[in-house]
Amino acid sequence: MWKRRIEQCRRAPAYPAQAGVSISDIASRWGFLDMSHLSRASKRAVGAPPRRYR
């Protein structure tokens, strides 16, 4: 479940429709209320934080 949520947070910033949406807003939509938690979890799961994919 965590990996799926992390993957969605990783993919979302790359979509043109999400260009004006902050990483924090995307993260909270997927249940991550703390950006540092998302960043650490993303680095462990996919090797990079979601910001890198924007």
mmCIF file of the N, C-alpha and C atoms, coordinates in Angstrom:
data_MODEL
# 
_entry.id   MODEL 
# 
loop_
_atom_site.group_PDB 
_atom_site.id 
_atom_site.type_symbol 
_atom_site.label_atom_id 
_atom_site.label_alt_id 
_atom_site.label_comp_id 
_atom_site.label_asym_id 
_atom_site.label_entity_id 
_atom_site.label_seq_id 
_atom_site.pdbx_PDB_ins_code 
_atom_site.Cartn_x 
_atom_site.Cartn_y 
_atom_site.Cartn_z 
_atom_site.occupancy 
_atom_site.B_iso_or_equiv 
_atom_site.pdbx_formal_charge 
_atom_site.auth_seq_id 
_atom_site.auth_comp_id 
_atom_site.auth_asym_id 
_atom_site.auth_atom_id 
_atom_site.pdbx_PDB_model_num 
ATOM 1   N N  . MET A 1 1  ? 0.821  -1.196 0.000   1.00 0.00 ? 1  MET A N  1 
ATOM 2   C CA . MET A 1 1  ? 0.000  0.000  0.000   1.00 0.00 ? 1  MET A CA 1 
ATOM 3   C C  . MET A 1 1  ? 0.868  1.265  0.000   1.00 0.00 ? 1  MET A C  1 
ATOM 4   N N  . TRP A 1 2  ? 1.880  1.297  0.860   1.00 0.00 ? 2  TRP A N  1 
ATOM 5   C CA . TRP A 1 2  ? 2.757  2.471  0.923   1.00 0.00 ? 2  TRP A CA 1 
ATOM 6   C C  . TRP A 1 2  ? 3.428  2.717  -0.415  1.00 0.00 ? 2  TRP A C  1 
ATOM 7   N N  . LYS A 1 3  ? 3.920  1.662  -1.016  1.00 0.00 ? 3  LYS A N  1 
ATOM 8   C CA . LYS A 1 3  ? 4.645  1.827  -2.276  1.00 0.00 ? 3  LYS A CA 1 
ATOM 9   C C  . LYS A 1 3  ? 3.729  2.405  -3.361  1.00 0.00 ? 3  LYS A C  1 
ATOM 10  N N  . ARG A 1 4  ? 2.483  1.986  -3.373  1.00 0.00 ? 4  ARG A N  1 
ATOM 11  C CA . ARG A 1 4  ? 1.525  2.514  -4.352  1.00 0.00 ? 4  ARG A CA 1 
ATOM 12  C C  . ARG A 1 4  ? 1.291  4.007  -4.132  1.00 0.00 ? 4  ARG A C  1 
ATOM 13  N N  . ARG A 1 5  ? 1.122  4.408  -2.887  1.00 0.00 ? 5  ARG A N  1 
ATOM 14  C CA . ARG A 1 5  ? 0.911  5.827  -2.580  1.00 0.00 ? 5  ARG A CA 1 
ATOM 15  C C  . ARG A 1 5  ? 2.149  6.648  -2.933  1.00 0.00 ? 5  ARG A C  1 
ATOM 16  N N  . ILE A 1 6  ? 3.307  6.116  -2.626  1.00 0.00 ? 6  ILE A N  1 
ATOM 17  C CA . ILE A 1 6  ? 4.558  6.813  -2.965  1.00 0.00 ? 6  ILE A CA 1 
ATOM 18  C C  . ILE A 1 6  ? 4.676  6.952  -4.479  1.00 0.00 ? 6  ILE A C  1 
ATOM 19  N N  . GLU A 1 7  ? 4.349  5.905  -5.197  1.00 0.00 ? 7  GLU A N  1 
ATOM 20  C CA . GLU A 1 7  ? 4.425  5.940  -6.656  1.00 0.00 ? 7  GLU A CA 1 
ATOM 21  C C  . GLU A 1 7  ? 3.484  6.995  -7.232  1.00 0.00 ? 7  GLU A C  1 
ATOM 22  N N  . GLN A 1 8  ? 2.290  7.126  -6.683  1.00 0.00 ? 8  GLN A N  1 
ATOM 23  C CA . GLN A 1 8  ? 1.354  8.148  -7.146  1.00 0.00 ? 8  GLN A CA 1 
ATOM 24  C C  . GLN A 1 8  ? 1.901  9.551  -6.879  1.00 0.00 ? 8  GLN A C  1 
ATOM 25  N N  . CYS A 1 9  ? 2.527  9.730  -5.735  1.00 0.00 ? 9  CYS A N  1 
ATOM 26  C CA . CYS A 1 9  ? 3.133  11.031 -5.414  1.00 0.00 ? 9  CYS A CA 1 
ATOM 27  C C  . CYS A 1 9  ? 4.312  11.322 -6.330  1.00 0.00 ? 9  CYS A C  1 
ATOM 28  N N  . ARG A 1 10 ? 4.993  10.298 -6.766  1.00 0.00 ? 10 ARG A N  1 
ATOM 29  C CA . ARG A 1 10 ? 6.126  10.465 -7.670  1.00 0.00 ? 10 ARG A CA 1 
ATOM 30  C C  . ARG A 1 10 ? 5.645  10.820 -9.070  1.00 0.00 ? 10 ARG A C  1 
ATOM 31  N N  . ARG A 1 11 ? 4.591  10.185 -9.530  1.00 0.00 ? 11 ARG A N  1 
ATOM 32  C CA . ARG A 1 11 ? 4.095  10.400 -10.890 1.00 0.00 ? 11 ARG A CA 1 
ATOM 33  C C  . ARG A 1 11 ? 3.360  11.723 -11.076 1.00 0.00 ? 11 ARG A C  1 
ATOM 34  N N  . ALA A 1 12 ? 2.592  12.109 -10.095 1.00 0.00 ? 12 ALA A N  1 
ATOM 35  C CA . ALA A 1 12 ? 1.707  13.276 -10.232 1.00 0.00 ? 12 ALA A CA 1 
ATOM 36  C C  . ALA A 1 12 ? 2.418  14.554 -10.674 1.00 0.00 ? 12 ALA A C  1 
ATOM 37  N N  . PRO A 1 13 ? 3.572  14.915 -10.128 1.00 0.00 ? 13 PRO A N  1 
ATOM 38  C CA . PRO A 1 13 ? 4.200  16.176 -10.542 1.00 0.00 ? 13 PRO A CA 1 
ATOM 39  C C  . PRO A 1 13 ? 4.598  16.222 -12.017 1.00 0.00 ? 13 PRO A C  1 
ATOM 40  N N  . ALA A 1 14 ? 4.749  15.091 -12.652 1.00 0.00 ? 14 ALA A N  1 
ATOM 41  C CA . ALA A 1 14 ? 5.155  15.060 -14.055 1.00 0.00 ? 14 ALA A CA 1 
ATOM 42  C C  . ALA A 1 14 ? 4.004  15.365 -15.015 1.00 0.00 ? 14 ALA A C  1 
ATOM 43  N N  . TYR A 1 15 ? 2.760  15.248 -14.560 1.00 0.00 ? 15 TYR A N  1 
ATOM 44  C CA . TYR A 1 15 ? 1.603  15.502 -15.416 1.00 0.00 ? 15 TYR A CA 1 
ATOM 45  C C  . TYR A 1 15 ? 1.397  17.004 -15.602 1.00 0.00 ? 15 TYR A C  1 
ATOM 46  N N  . PRO A 1 16 ? 1.193  17.431 -16.839 1.00 0.00 ? 16 PRO A N  1 
ATOM 47  C CA . PRO A 1 16 ? 0.972  18.862 -17.093 1.00 0.00 ? 16 PRO A CA 1 
ATOM 48  C C  . PRO A 1 16 ? -0.194 19.453 -16.295 1.00 0.00 ? 16 PRO A C  1 
ATOM 49  N N  . ALA A 1 17 ? -1.230 18.687 -16.063 1.00 0.00 ? 17 ALA A N  1 
ATOM 50  C CA . ALA A 1 17 ? -2.391 19.186 -15.310 1.00 0.00 ? 17 ALA A CA 1 
ATOM 51  C C  . ALA A 1 17 ? -2.045 19.475 -13.854 1.00 0.00 ? 17 ALA A C  1 
ATOM 52  N N  . GLN A 1 18 ? -0.957 18.911 -13.376 1.00 0.00 ? 18 GLN A N  1 
ATOM 53  C CA . GLN A 1 18 ? -0.539 19.100 -11.990 1.00 0.00 ? 18 GLN A CA 1 
ATOM 54  C C  . GLN A 1 18 ? 0.540  20.182 -11.857 1.00 0.00 ? 18 GLN A C  1 
ATOM 55  N N  . ALA A 1 19 ? 0.832  20.888 -12.924 1.00 0.00 ? 19 ALA A N  1 
ATOM 56  C CA . ALA A 1 19 ? 1.912  21.878 -12.924 1.00 0.00 ? 19 ALA A CA 1 
ATOM 57  C C  . ALA A 1 19 ? 1.742  22.947 -11.848 1.00 0.00 ? 19 ALA A C  1 
ATOM 58  N N  . GLY A 1 20 ? 0.521  23.370 -11.584 1.00 0.00 ? 20 GLY A N  1 
ATOM 59  C CA . GLY A 1 20 ? 0.295  24.415 -10.595 1.00 0.00 ? 20 GLY A CA 1 
ATOM 60  C C  . GLY A 1 20 ? 0.014  23.905 -9.194  1.00 0.00 ? 20 GLY A C  1 
ATOM 61  N N  . VAL A 1 21 ? 0.061  22.596 -9.014  1.00 0.00 ? 21 VAL A N  1 
ATOM 62  C CA . VAL A 1 21 ? -0.252 21.993 -7.719  1.00 0.00 ? 21 VAL A CA 1 
ATOM 63  C C  . VAL A 1 21 ? 1.053  21.723 -6.966  1.00 0.00 ? 21 VAL A C  1 
ATOM 64  N N  . SER A 1 22 ? 1.096  22.132 -5.713  1.00 0.00 ? 22 SER A N  1 
ATOM 65  C CA . SER A 1 22 ? 2.330  21.938 -4.943  1.00 0.00 ? 22 SER A CA 1 
ATOM 66  C C  . SER A 1 22 ? 2.530  20.465 -4.582  1.00 0.00 ? 22 SER A C  1 
ATOM 67  N N  . ILE A 1 23 ? 3.767  20.101 -4.356  1.00 0.00 ? 23 ILE A N  1 
ATOM 68  C CA . ILE A 1 23 ? 4.093  18.739 -3.934  1.00 0.00 ? 23 ILE A CA 1 
ATOM 69  C C  . ILE A 1 23 ? 3.390  18.437 -2.614  1.00 0.00 ? 23 ILE A C  1 
ATOM 70  N N  . SER A 1 24 ? 3.307  19.418 -1.740  1.00 0.00 ? 24 SER A N  1 
ATOM 71  C CA . SER A 1 24 ? 2.620  19.238 -0.454  1.00 0.00 ? 24 SER A CA 1 
ATOM 72  C C  . SER A 1 24 ? 1.150  18.886 -0.652  1.00 0.00 ? 24 SER A C  1 
ATOM 73  N N  . ASP A 1 25 ? 0.489  19.547 -1.590  1.00 0.00 ? 25 ASP A N  1 
ATOM 74  C CA . ASP A 1 25 ? -0.922 19.252 -1.868  1.00 0.00 ? 25 ASP A CA 1 
ATOM 75  C C  . ASP A 1 25 ? -1.085 17.853 -2.455  1.00 0.00 ? 25 ASP A C  1 
ATOM 76  N N  . ILE A 1 26 ? -0.213 17.504 -3.354  1.00 0.00 ? 26 ILE A N  1 
ATOM 77  C CA . ILE A 1 26 ? -0.254 16.154 -3.937  1.00 0.00 ? 26 ILE A CA 1 
ATOM 78  C C  . ILE A 1 26 ? -0.044 15.114 -2.840  1.00 0.00 ? 26 ILE A C  1 
ATOM 79  N N  . ALA A 1 27 ? 0.937  15.361 -1.995  1.00 0.00 ? 27 ALA A N  1 
ATOM 80  C CA . ALA A 1 27 ? 1.246  14.420 -0.907  1.00 0.00 ? 27 ALA A CA 1 
ATOM 81  C C  . ALA A 1 27 ? 0.059  14.256 0.037   1.00 0.00 ? 27 ALA A C  1 
ATOM 82  N N  . SER A 1 28 ? -0.587 15.349 0.394   1.00 0.00 ? 28 SER A N  1 
ATOM 83  C CA . SER A 1 28 ? -1.704 15.239 1.332   1.00 0.00 ? 28 SER A CA 1 
ATOM 84  C C  . SER A 1 28 ? -2.887 14.511 0.709   1.00 0.00 ? 28 SER A C  1 
ATOM 85  N N  . ARG A 1 29 ? -3.066 14.633 -0.600  1.00 0.00 ? 29 ARG A N  1 
ATOM 86  C CA . ARG A 1 29 ? -4.127 13.880 -1.286  1.00 0.00 ? 29 ARG A CA 1 
ATOM 87  C C  . ARG A 1 29 ? -3.916 12.376 -1.151  1.00 0.00 ? 29 ARG A C  1 
ATOM 88  N N  . TRP A 1 30 ? -2.660 11.974 -1.067  1.00 0.00 ? 30 TRP A N  1 
ATOM 89  C CA . TRP A 1 30 ? -2.329 10.546 -0.970  1.00 0.00 ? 30 TRP A CA 1 
ATOM 90  C C  . TRP A 1 30 ? -2.029 10.129 0.459   1.00 0.00 ? 30 TRP A C  1 
ATOM 91  N N  . GLY A 1 31 ? -2.357 10.978 1.434   1.00 0.00 ? 31 GLY A N  1 
ATOM 92  C CA . GLY A 1 31 ? -2.264 10.582 2.834   1.00 0.00 ? 31 GLY A CA 1 
ATOM 93  C C  . GLY A 1 31 ? -0.968 10.896 3.541   1.00 0.00 ? 31 GLY A C  1 
ATOM 94  N N  . PHE A 1 32 ? -0.089 11.638 2.915   1.00 0.00 ? 32 PHE A N  1 
ATOM 95  C CA . PHE A 1 32 ? 1.162  12.033 3.556   1.00 0.00 ? 32 PHE A CA 1 
ATOM 96  C C  . PHE A 1 32 ? 0.994  13.462 4.068   1.00 0.00 ? 32 PHE A C  1 
ATOM 97  N N  . LEU A 1 33 ? 0.876  13.618 5.367   1.00 0.00 ? 33 LEU A N  1 
ATOM 98  C CA . LEU A 1 33 ? 0.666  14.939 5.943   1.00 0.00 ? 33 LEU A CA 1 
ATOM 99  C C  . LEU A 1 33 ? 1.977  15.626 6.297   1.00 0.00 ? 33 LEU A C  1 
ATOM 100 N N  . ASP A 1 34 ? 3.044  14.882 6.294   1.00 0.00 ? 34 ASP A N  1 
ATOM 101 C CA . ASP A 1 34 ? 4.357  15.406 6.641   1.00 0.00 ? 34 ASP A CA 1 
ATOM 102 C C  . ASP A 1 34 ? 5.286  15.213 5.440   1.00 0.00 ? 34 ASP A C  1 
ATOM 103 N N  . MET A 1 35 ? 5.739  16.311 4.859   1.00 0.00 ? 35 MET A N  1 
ATOM 104 C CA . MET A 1 35 ? 6.586  16.229 3.669   1.00 0.00 ? 35 MET A CA 1 
ATOM 105 C C  . MET A 1 35 ? 7.895  15.501 3.919   1.00 0.00 ? 35 MET A C  1 
ATOM 106 N N  . SER A 1 36 ? 8.459  15.642 5.098   1.00 0.00 ? 36 SER A N  1 
ATOM 107 C CA . SER A 1 36 ? 9.721  14.945 5.369   1.00 0.00 ? 36 SER A CA 1 
ATOM 108 C C  . SER A 1 36 ? 9.504  13.434 5.382   1.00 0.00 ? 36 SER A C  1 
ATOM 109 N N  . HIS A 1 37 ? 8.350  12.998 5.863   1.00 0.00 ? 37 HIS A N  1 
ATOM 110 C CA . HIS A 1 37 ? 8.030  11.569 5.854   1.00 0.00 ? 37 HIS A CA 1 
ATOM 111 C C  . HIS A 1 37 ? 7.927  11.063 4.414   1.00 0.00 ? 37 HIS A C  1 
ATOM 112 N N  . LEU A 1 38 ? 7.221  11.802 3.562   1.00 0.00 ? 38 LEU A N  1 
ATOM 113 C CA . LEU A 1 38 ? 7.105  11.422 2.160   1.00 0.00 ? 38 LEU A CA 1 
ATOM 114 C C  . LEU A 1 38 ? 8.471  11.389 1.498   1.00 0.00 ? 38 LEU A C  1 
ATOM 115 N N  . SER A 1 39 ? 9.277  12.390 1.748   1.00 0.00 ? 39 SER A N  1 
ATOM 116 C CA . SER A 1 39 ? 10.589 12.461 1.125   1.00 0.00 ? 39 SER A CA 1 
ATOM 117 C C  . SER A 1 39 ? 11.460 11.268 1.509   1.00 0.00 ? 39 SER A C  1 
ATOM 118 N N  . ARG A 1 40 ? 11.481 10.939 2.799   1.00 0.00 ? 40 ARG A N  1 
ATOM 119 C CA . ARG A 1 40 ? 12.283 9.780  3.254   1.00 0.00 ? 40 ARG A CA 1 
ATOM 120 C C  . ARG A 1 40 ? 11.745 8.478  2.675   1.00 0.00 ? 40 ARG A C  1 
ATOM 121 N N  . ALA A 1 41 ? 10.433 8.314  2.705   1.00 0.00 ? 41 ALA A N  1 
ATOM 122 C CA . ALA A 1 41 ? 9.821  7.085  2.191   1.00 0.00 ? 41 ALA A CA 1 
ATOM 123 C C  . ALA A 1 41 ? 10.063 6.948  0.691   1.00 0.00 ? 41 ALA A C  1 
ATOM 124 N N  . SER A 1 42 ? 9.965  8.043  -0.028  1.00 0.00 ? 42 SER A N  1 
ATOM 125 C CA . SER A 1 42 ? 10.194 8.023  -1.463  1.00 0.00 ? 42 SER A CA 1 
ATOM 126 C C  . SER A 1 42 ? 11.644 7.687  -1.791  1.00 0.00 ? 42 SER A C  1 
ATOM 127 N N  . LYS A 1 43 ? 12.562 8.270  -1.062  1.00 0.00 ? 43 LYS A N  1 
ATOM 128 C CA . LYS A 1 43 ? 13.980 7.976  -1.300  1.00 0.00 ? 43 LYS A CA 1 
ATOM 129 C C  . LYS A 1 43 ? 14.272 6.499  -1.076  1.00 0.00 ? 43 LYS A C  1 
ATOM 130 N N  . ARG A 1 44 ? 13.651 5.914  -0.035  1.00 0.00 ? 44 ARG A N  1 
ATOM 131 C CA . ARG A 1 44 ? 13.856 4.479  0.226   1.00 0.00 ? 44 ARG A CA 1 
ATOM 132 C C  . ARG A 1 44 ? 13.223 3.620  -0.866  1.00 0.00 ? 44 ARG A C  1 
ATOM 133 N N  . ALA A 1 45 ? 12.034 3.984  -1.304  1.00 0.00 ? 45 ALA A N  1 
ATOM 134 C CA . ALA A 1 45 ? 11.282 3.152  -2.244  1.00 0.00 ? 45 ALA A CA 1 
ATOM 135 C C  . ALA A 1 45 ? 11.756 3.287  -3.691  1.00 0.00 ? 45 ALA A C  1 
ATOM 136 N N  . VAL A 1 46 ? 11.992 4.508  -4.138  1.00 0.00 ? 46 VAL A N  1 
ATOM 137 C CA . VAL A 1 46 ? 12.315 4.718  -5.557  1.00 0.00 ? 46 VAL A CA 1 
ATOM 138 C C  . VAL A 1 46 ? 13.630 5.451  -5.792  1.00 0.00 ? 46 VAL A C  1 
ATOM 139 N N  . GLY A 1 47 ? 14.308 5.809  -4.727  1.00 0.00 ? 47 GLY A N  1 
ATOM 140 C CA . GLY A 1 47 ? 15.623 6.413  -4.870  1.00 0.00 ? 47 GLY A CA 1 
ATOM 141 C C  . GLY A 1 47 ? 15.676 7.923  -5.002  1.00 0.00 ? 47 GLY A C  1 
ATOM 142 N N  . ALA A 1 48 ? 14.515 8.575  -5.027  1.00 0.00 ? 48 ALA A N  1 
ATOM 143 C CA . ALA A 1 48 ? 14.510 10.033 -5.181  1.00 0.00 ? 48 ALA A CA 1 
ATOM 144 C C  . ALA A 1 48 ? 13.225 10.611 -4.597  1.00 0.00 ? 48 ALA A C  1 
ATOM 145 N N  . PRO A 1 49 ? 13.284 11.864 -4.145  1.00 0.00 ? 49 PRO A N  1 
ATOM 146 C CA . PRO A 1 49 ? 12.068 12.514 -3.641  1.00 0.00 ? 49 PRO A CA 1 
ATOM 147 C C  . PRO A 1 49 ? 11.146 12.904 -4.805  1.00 0.00 ? 49 PRO A C  1 
ATOM 148 N N  . PRO A 1 50 ? 9.855  13.080 -4.554  1.00 0.00 ? 50 PRO A N  1 
ATOM 149 C CA . PRO A 1 50 ? 8.908  13.431 -5.618  1.00 0.00 ? 50 PRO A CA 1 
ATOM 150 C C  . PRO A 1 50 ? 9.254  14.724 -6.368  1.00 0.00 ? 50 PRO A C  1 
ATOM 151 N N  . ARG A 1 51 ? 9.858  15.686 -5.695  1.00 0.00 ? 51 ARG A N  1 
ATOM 152 C CA . ARG A 1 51 ? 10.212 16.956 -6.360  1.00 0.00 ? 51 ARG A CA 1 
ATOM 153 C C  . ARG A 1 51 ? 11.110 16.739 -7.583  1.00 0.00 ? 51 ARG A C  1 
ATOM 154 N N  . ARG A 1 52 ? 11.927 15.738 -7.526  1.00 0.00 ? 52 ARG A N  1 
ATOM 155 C CA . ARG A 1 52 ? 12.867 15.473 -8.607  1.00 0.00 ? 52 ARG A CA 1 
ATOM 156 C C  . ARG A 1 52 ? 12.157 15.190 -9.931  1.00 0.00 ? 52 ARG A C  1 
ATOM 157 N N  . TYR A 1 53 ? 10.937 14.700 -9.871  1.00 0.00 ? 53 TYR A N  1 
ATOM 158 C CA . TYR A 1 53 ? 10.216 14.334 -11.082 1.00 0.00 ? 53 TYR A CA 1 
ATOM 159 C C  . TYR A 1 53 ? 9.418  15.464 -11.688 1.00 0.00 ? 53 TYR A C  1 
ATOM 160 N N  . ARG A 1 54 ? 9.373  16.603 -11.025 1.00 0.00 ? 54 ARG A N  1 
ATOM 161 C CA . ARG A 1 54 ? 8.663  17.751 -11.589 1.00 0.00 ? 54 ARG A CA 1 
ATOM 162 C C  . ARG A 1 54 ? 9.514  18.309 -12.690 1.00 0.00 ? 54 ARG A C  1 
# 
